[in-house]
């Protein structure tokens, strides 16, 4: 099954009529809600869209993610290793992408616009999806600039 989600942070910044609002909205800073969503389906592909604010692409456009740097100060895996039956998850190569994908810096609630492609919590959803062995993970950033 293919599942497409957007972060709650992105949803709050979009007009209600934006087509992305029809996707499943997740609070990526809430382990239990992400886990229930990802574990309750037989997901073979997960598409995650988060917000960015960049001058590199036009407002309203998206860019694919090929990797992330977690500067949120947290991880949904910490404290849940026994529950998830994991020790360490290698995130290398977690994202499936085409050409021209970027590396995002996950900042948490507030986007740090010093980075070229800041995002909120894309990495949290990706880390948990990887721990749950979802085979295809695609990350997108929607430019709210």
N, C-alpha and C positions, 0 to 999 in steps of 0.2 A: 504494500500500500504506500502511496505517496502522500505525504503530509506537508502542507505549506503553512508557516506561521509568521506572524510579525510580533515584534516586542511591544510590550505595553508602552514603553517610552516613545516608540515611533507612532503608535496609534494615537497617543495624546496630541501629537503635533500635526496630524493629518486632518483635513476636512472630513466630515462624516460621509460625504458622497464619494470619497476616494475609493477606488476599487480594492485597494489593499485592506480596507476596513472589513471586507467580507471574509478575509482569512481568519484563522484561529489566532486570537490575541493571547499572548502568554506573558506572565510576569517572570522574567528570567532571573530575578533575584530571590525567587521562592522555590527551593529545591523540591518540596512535595508536589507542587502543582506541575512543574516540568516533568518530574518523574512519572506521575500518574498519567499525564498526557502521552509521553513517549513509550511507557511500558504497557499501556492499555491497548495498543494497536500493533499489528504486525507490520511495522514500518520498514520499508526497504529503501525509501528515499525521503530525506528531510530537507526542505527548503526553508531557510531562516532569513528574514529580512529585518534589518535594524536601521536606525537612523544614522546619518552622517551629516556633517556640515563642512563642505569643501568648495574651494574655487576651481578645483580641477575638472569638475563636470557641471553641467547645467542643473539648476534647481529642478526637482521632479524626476531626474534621471537616476538610474541605478548603475552600480558597478559591482562586478563579481569579486569575491574575497578568495585569496589563495592561502592566507595564513593570518594569524592574529597574535598580538602581544597583549597579555593580560596585565593591565595596570589598574584593575578595579580594587585591588587590595583583598580580594576574596576569591574563593573557588567553591563551587557546589559540591565538589568531591571531598573536601576536607571535613572530617567527622562522619563521613558516610561510606568510608572504604569497606568496613566490615559488612554493612548492609548491602552494598553493591558487589561484595566479594571481589574486590580489587585491591591492589597495592599502589601501583603507579600506572598511569595511562599515558602512553606516548601519543601526543597530538600531532606529531610530524605527519604531514600528508593527509590530514583529516578531511580537507575540503576537496570536492570535485569541482573543476573549473575549466573554462576554455581559455583562450588567450586574453591578454590585457587585464588579468585579475590583479588585485592589489593586496597589500598587507595592511590590516587595520590595527589600531591601538584601541583596545577596549578600556574605557575610562570610568565606567559606572554611571551614576545618575547625570552628572554634568559632563558634557563634551568638552575636551580640552582642544581648542581650536589651534593650538600650536602644532598639532600633528596634522599631516596631510589628509589622512582619512580616519578621524576619530569615530568611535562607535560607543554604544552604551554597554550592553551585556551579551552581545553575540557570542562571545567566547564561553559564557556559562552554559548556554544551550548546547553548543558544540561539544564541550567537554563531557557533559552528561550523555549526549547522543553517542559519543565515541565509547564511553564506558558501557553503554547498553548495546554496543556492537551494531549500530545502524550502519549498513554498508555504504550508503551514498549520502553525503552531507554537502549541501550547497549553501553558501553564504552570499547574501546580497546586502548592499548598503544603498538606501534611498536618500538622495541629497535633499535636505530640508532647507538649504541655504536660501 
